[in-house]
Amino acid sequence: MEHRRFWIREIERAFERRSVVWLAGVRRAGKTTLARSLAKAKYFDCELGRVRRLLEEPELFWRDQRGTVVLDEVHRLQNPSEVLKIAADHFPDVKVVATGSSTLAARQKFKDSLTGRKQEIWLVPMIAADLDDFQAVDLERRMLHGGLPPFFLADRLVDKDYEEWLSSYWAKDLSELFVVDKRSSFMKFVELVFAQSGGLFEAQAFAAPCEISRPTVQQYLSIMETTLLATVLRPYHGGAAAEIKSQPKVYAFDTGFVAYHRGWDALRDEDRGQLLEHLVLGEMLARFGATRVHYWRDKQHHEVDFVLEVGRRRELVAIECKSSARKLDPSGLQAFRRRHPAGRNVVVVLRETDEGPRRVGGLEVEVVPYLRLPELLDAWRVQAAAKR
């Protein structure tokens, strides 16, 4: 069993603040394996009827528990929020890891969001630390196969695996939490979002191909966001009329599904640059969550891939992703810094030979290979925590 050290540390850090940890992630991201790797944890699979019956009387169940308890697939319970709330309020010496394939925004199932009672961890597809733990630092494979461990470790690309995963998502995750009448329309929407991943989202462009209304497009996007199939990035803006303020960018949860829906079985340099954005986004989501990550664009079409707000003072780190440093066009960073002068400028690249600080277009820019980015992000997070 691979021990995913980054995520184990995240869970330990979360337990320092709360006794309940909500470990969210899509199907086959590795939630069960990670939870079962926790030292001396007692494991309960909520997909089993006998476990669900045990938890029909939460107070009696928690009274008999000690140490760390894992409730896997907790959203299978009739009232999961009640079970977790009782643990948090009345049994603080018990540490609970609850896993599920959605955020707690799935209101139909979760009657209480457990505000102030739990820490949330989003197990995104494999990040750089996981590649190291799996002793398989192969970025080409990570991009093409994706970051779900069984897919990444597979000897070859098998289209049927991606199709079966989506069918299982519909049957077990979405149908458990939401009522969607038109399966064909929803799955067509998912297909188009994956194929256009990383682009600006215009709701009207999806309505006709999916044979749904514009409000239904927004509903479907909300479902994808809630079930972690997509990350919706809102634009950063400082109030200037020339900045885009409302139109989001939408990223699919995993590069393997992007490559599959784009029909890629090999990558060109421009493909690597696009998929690198997804890898970089995953590293930021793992450490900072989605609320501090944005993109930036103005009405003259200057754009910065990501704007990360760091620390209480919200220092603005502008991040561009390029397959190599020579492909950087500094015009987006220049336009952004004319409006928001303070902060770091970072260009994330694939090649380690590009590494180092340099001056580009009058700006100080730090060029960082992707595999070195986690070190930088971790340092920013520590600095931000120290300033609180």
N, C-alpha and C positions, 0 to 999 in steps of 0.2 A: 504493500500500500504506500503510495507516494504521500508524504506529509507536506502539505502546502503551507509552508512556514509563514508566508505573508498573511494568509487568511487566519491561521491559528492565532497569530499575534493580534490581529484585528478583533477577534472574538475575546481574547484575554483583555485587551484594552477596553472593549465595550463593557465587560463585566465589572470593571473598576467603577463604572458610572451607574449601571443598572443591573438588576438581577434577571431581566428578561432580554434576550437578544433575538431579534427577528432576522433570520437569514433567508433573504429572498434571492431568487435566481431562476432562470428558465429551466425547463426540463433538460436533464442530462448535463447540466453545468457542473455537477459534482457536489451538490449540497449534501447528499446522504453520505458519500465517502468522507467528505470533510468533517461532518458532524460525528461520524463514528470513529474518526481518528483522534478525537479529543480524549485526553487522559481520563480514565475512570468514569466516563460518561455512561449513563444508563439510557438505553435506546428504546423508543416506542414508535412503531410505524402506524400512523393514523389511517392508513389505507385498510388496515385489518379490522374486521368487525369486532373482534374481542377487545382490541385496544380502544375503539370508539365506545364500547360498552363500559369499560373501566372508567372512562372520562365523563360519563354521564353524571357522576357525582364528584365534581372537581375537588371539593373540600376533603372528601375521604381519600381521594387519590393523592393529593399533595401531602396530606398528613403522614403518609407512609414513605415519602421520598426523602433522600438525602443527597447532597452534592450536586453534580451536574446532570440534568435530565434533558434528553433530546426528544422533542415531539416532531417527527418527520411528517411532511405533508399535512400540517395542522389544519389547513383549510378544508380537509375532508370532514372535520368535526361539525356537528350541528351548530354549535355556538362557540367558535374558537376564541373570540375575544373575551368571553366570560371566563373560560378556562385560564387564559393567560393573566387576566386581571386579578383573579383570586390568588394566583401564585405570586404576583407582584405585590399585592396589598397585604397578604396574610402569611406568606411563607418566604420572607426575604432571604432566608439562609439557603434556600434552594435556588440554584442557577439554572435557568431554562434557555435552551436553544430551540426555537421554533422555526421550522423551515416551510417555505411555500413558494409557489410559482407565480406570485403576484406581489404587488405592493399592498399595504394596508388600505389603499384607496378603494379597494373593491367593496363598496359599502353594502351591497346586497348581502354579502356573507359576514362582513365584520361590522357589527353594530357599534363598536367602540374602537377608535384608532389608537387607544392606549397611550395617549399623549402624556409624557412625563414618566411613563412606567417602563419603557423599553428603549433599547438602542437598535437601530436598523443597520444591517450590513447587506450590501448588494453584491452578490457573487457574480461578477461579470465574467464573460468568457476569458480564457487563459491570458494572463498578463505576463510581462517579462519574467517576474519572479517565479511563475508557474513553469515557464519553459526551462528555467534553471533547475527547479525541483524535479521535473520530469527528465532532466538530462537530455533535452532535445531542443537546443536553441537553433531552430531552423525557421527563419522568418518567412521564407517562401512557402514552406509547408503550412505555417500558421496562417498566412493570408489565404491560401487556396482552400485548405481543408477546413479552416475555421478553428475556433477556440473551445468548442465542446470537447472534453478529453477523448471520448470514444471516436469522434470524427478526426481529431488531430492525429491520433495514434494509428488510425487505419492505414493499411498498406497502400490503398489506392482510393481515388474518388469514386464513389458509388452514388449515382443520382437518386436511386430508390431510397437511400438512407435519409436524404433531405426531405423527400416526399413523405416518407413514413413519419418523420419527426413532426411535420406540419399537420398530418392527419391526427397524430396523437395529441398535439397541442389543442386542436379543435375539440376532440372527443373528451379529453380529461381535464384540461385547464380552463379553456374558455367556457365550455358548456356548464362547468361547475359553478361559474361565477356570474355569467351574463346570459341574457336571452338575446340571441341574434337569429332572426327569422330566415335570412337568405344566406346560406352557407356559401354558395357560389360567388355571390357579390363580395362577401367578406374576404374570402380566400383570393379573389382577384385583386382586391385592394391591397392585401398583404404582399402579393406578388409584385405589384407596381411600386409599392413603397420600397421593397427590397431592391428592385431594379434601379430605382432612382435615388438610392440611399446617398445621403450627404448633400442633396440639393435643396434649394428653396422649395417650400411646400405651398402649393396653390390648390386649395380645396376644390375649386371648380374644375380643375383639370382631371380630377379623379371621378367626378360624378357620372359623366357619360359612359366611360369604359366599364364602370362597375354597375351601371344602371341603378343608381341611388341618388338621393337628393344631397344638396350641400350640407344640411344639418346632419344627415346620416354619415357623410364623410367625416365630419368632426367627431361624431360618436365613435366611429370605427377607429380613428386615430387615438382617441382617449383610451379605448380598450387595449390597443397595442401598447400604449405607454404604461397602462396599469399592469398588464401582464408581462412587461419588460421585453416585448418584442421590438420596441423602438424607443429611441431617446429623442425627445423633442427639445431642441435648443432654441431659446428665445434670443433675440438680438440684444446686444448691449447698446445702450444709447445714453447720452448725457443731456438730452433735451434739445439738441440742435435740430432744426427743421430738415436738414440735409441727410440726417441719419435714418436708416430703416428702423422702425420702432415696434412693429407687430408681426411681420411675416416670419414664421419659424423655419429652421432647417431641421430635417428629420433624418436620423441615422438608424439603419437596421442594427439589430443587436449583435450581429456576428458577420465577420468577413466571409466565412464559408458559404453562407446563404446568399450574400451579395454576389459572390463569384458564380454560384450555381444559377441564380436568376438572371445573370448577365451572360451566361453561356461561356464562361472562361474556364478552360482547363490548363491554360498556361498564361503567364503574366507578362505584359509589356511594361516598359518603364513608367508610362503614364498611369497604368493600372496600379502599379505598386504605390505610386504617390497618393492615389485615391484611397487605397486600402490602409495605407499608413495613417491617414486621418482617423480611421476607426480604431486602430491600435492605440493611438495617442489618447483618443477620447476615453477608451477603456481604462487606461492608467489614471486619468484624472477622476473618473467616476469612482474608481476603487478607493480613492483617498479623500475626495472632496464632495462627492455626491453631485447631483445634477444642478442644484440651485445656483452654484457658483461658476458654472461653465456656460459660456455664451459664444456666439459668433458676432462679427461686426461687419456692417456693409453700409455704404452711403448711396445716395441716389445717382451718383456718377459711376456706380458699379465698382468702386474700390472695395476690397474685402479682406478681412483677416480671418483665418480658419477658426481660431479659438481665442476668446478672451477669458482668462481665469482670474477670478477675484480671490486674492490671498489675504488671510488675516482679518482682524476686526476692522482695520482701516481700509480694507478692500483694495489693496494694491493691484493695479491692472497689469497682468502679464499677457502680452500679445504673443501668440504662438502660431507659426506657420509650419506646414508639413510638406516636405519635398523629398523626392527620391534621392536627390543630390543637391548640394548647396548651389551649384552653378545654375540650377533651374529657378532660383529665387528672383522674382520680380519685386523690388522693394516698394512699389507704388502703394500697395495696400497698407503696409506698415507706416509709410510716410504720411498718408492721408489720416490714418488713425491717430498718429502721434501729434499731428497738427491740432487735433481737437482734444486729445488726452495725453499731454506731454509726459507725465511721470509714469515710470514703470519699466520693467525689463522687456526686452525683445528677444524671443527665442525662435530659432528655426530647427525643427526636428528632422533629421535625415536618416537614411538607412546605412550609409557608409561611414565607418569609423574614421576613415582618412580625411573626412571633411571637418572633424571636430576642432573647436576653438573659437575664441572671440574674434571679431573682425568688424570693420566699419563698412556699412553698405548703404549707399544712398544718403549719406550724412547721418546715419543712425548707428549706435552701438548695438551689435547683434551677436548673440551667443549661439553658435552652431553646435547642436547636441545630437549624437547618434541615438537612435531609439532605445537601445539597450542601456544607455547611460541616463535616460530621462527619469527612471524611477528614483535614482539617487538624488536628482535635483528636486523632484516633487516632494520626496520625503523630507529633504532639508527645509523646504518652504513650509511644510506643515509643522515641523518642529519649531521653526522660528515663529510662526503665527501663534502656536500654543504658548510659547514662552512670553509673548507680549500681552497675553490676556490679563 
